[in-house]
Amino acid sequence: MTDATRAPEPSTGPDGGADAADSVGGAVHRDRKLSRPDEQSAPAMDTHPTDDEARIQGVVVQTRADVGDKSEERIADVLRQRFADIGLDLGDDRIRALAAEVAGG
């Protein structure tokens, strides 16, 4: 007796299993077409390098939004952690100056 509610297994894949083309939302296509010069073929973030100062300002803006109402010491701790997370080693004087900037508004 077969289960009438179950769809039959595809038989075109290896060992009668599913083929890559049977996948939904992320199927691997074997026929990769070449991109045109005016077509984006990589993530946008990969095409716009960011310098360290822009990254620092981004962290400052996000930290202000997240903990801007906390003490300067707490803000400095958060900044230290966030800069370590993105691989930037800023001196303590710079961290403290940025913390004062975040706390001041």
TASULVEN-V87347 format. One line per field, one symbol per residue. phi: phi as a letter, one per 20 degrees, with the letter a starting at -180 (. if undefined). burial: # if it has 24 or more other ideal C-beta (glycine too) atoms within 12 Angstrom, else .. A space follows every 50 residues. Layout:
phi->???
burial->???
This chain:
phi->.defeeffffdeeflmefegfffdmqfedfdfefeegedfccggffecfd effffffffffffgfecfeefffffffffgfffffenddeffffffffff fffep
burial->.................................................. .....#..##..##..##......##.###.##....#.#....#..##. .##..
